[in-house]
Amino acid sequence: MSFRDHDRKTFIADTARAFGQRRIGRRTFFRRMAMAGVGFSGFASTFLGSARPFGGLTNLGTPMAMAQTPDDQMAWLKDVGKQFAGTTVRYTSEATPPTVVASELKGEFEAATGITVEIEIVPLEQVLAKATLDAQGQLGTYDLYYLDQAWSALFQPDVYNPREYYEEKPELAMPGYDWDDFSPELVKAITTANGSIMGVPFDIPIFILMYRKDLYDKHGLAVPETLGQFMEVTKALHEAESGNGIYGTTGQLRSGHYSLNCDWTAWLWANGGSIFDRNRMFSGNDEAGMKGLDFMLELVEYMPPDAKTWTWDGEWQSMAQGLAGHVISWGEFFPGLDGGDSKVAGLMEAVKPPEEAALRSPADAGFNEIPHIGHQGGSSIALSRYSKNPDAAWLFMQWVTSKDVVARSSTVGGGASPVRLSAFKDPRVLEAAKPGAGTTRHFPAVEWTINNRMGSEPSDLPSWAEIANNVIPVELGKLLVGQTGSPEEAMAAIQSQTDELAAPFRG
């Protein structure tokens, strides 16, 4: 099927609306999106109540949530904002940590500039429907767009390159904004399409290693630095503590759920494999791929049996209940493990994930896949070309991604989404680096992983959402519960379906 751009966006919006109204199912939604060349990646692949594992808003009403906007930036906001007083800026997004925080803090910007900010938080399919309708009709209903990394190419004609906007309008350039403060790895992975920057990094969930220090100390275990050592420590923890109801590790292995795909890709990449090869054919069942699957299946032996029924919420709960010695998973888990009703509060540590046993280069993978153990799922915020108030929206976009607000988002947002390098060293972030809800003790591990071991799914493949949600976790789920005879048979089933779904985009 071929689409003119206008018809394509109509088709996308109509399909997203039908899914939101539950007139079509998830599988049909993903397949229609793939037909239109739209993919989903990271957490954006999740729908129907699959909430993020971040620990909610924290530190509100404390000094860590208070503005420390530099005087020159505040004076600039007040001065430049005067000409836009009375205008309204509109932004629609799913409930990511930085968006939720922006909803809490936007009053500061409104008071300084006189600009009203309306933030609409809706399910992801509605975000896509609203954005595509807005872009198709060039309506300007929304001034700012939430962009999943896999949508960037779709909206490339519809958004401003923020670096160019900043340089072309120096009178609207926030002093001290500092573009170099964003990790080059994040800019490349989540905001760039076809060589053009589409937005500003806004959110970055990522895998790190979290472990029970009390158990490591009790049994004289060292933090694993290699993948092999991770397996050895898993076994040691399990053998020493299984009699106490504590397993070596845990997982998010629910059949048919994207979380199972997340775990599998981390072990696949960490053993030198990739989902696709350089010819864009499925390669998860080559020699390295089978090593990755075998590694995951061996880990399952040291997990709670119910791990096969859990998504990330169940995995997080198992850690919070003290059922596992360590895990490689979403860093957003960590603040919730450190406070509230957690039985391991103050006992956990967070470190960089271990070095991969082998590593395939992105050049030898396909569809912009980047193999690394630190599985990520980030997103960006972008400025619409159809905005009726682009300059006012640009002021808000700079403010909400400024050093001060990103640092506060990192503490108020449950210890999540530090997209700026300076956020890792901000005094408020460092002050929060102590046991308790909303801790940032895990930030050094997050920072290191972003810059050194960040793995990304094939964002250039529109049918990836269908594969990652309805093929890989379904077939692996059958294997885990004994409905498939062997790992080879499971991977063969994945290969046939994946290659068929990827064929129209192979080029």
Helices and strands as residue ranges (DSSP letters): H 5-20, H 26-35, G 42-45, G 63-65, H 71-81, G 82-84, E 88-93, H 97-113, E 116-121, H 124-136, E 144-148, G 149-151, H 152-155, G 156-158, H 162-168, G 170-172, G 179-181, H 184-190, E 192-193, E 196-197, E 200-203, E 207-212, H 213-218, H 227-241, G 242-244, H 258-270, H 287-300, G 305-309, H 312-320, E 326-330, H 333-337, E 348-351, G 362-364, E 374-375, E 379-383, H 390-400, H 403-412, G 421-424, H 427-431, H 443-452, E 454-455, H 464-470, H 472-480, H 487-502, G 503-505
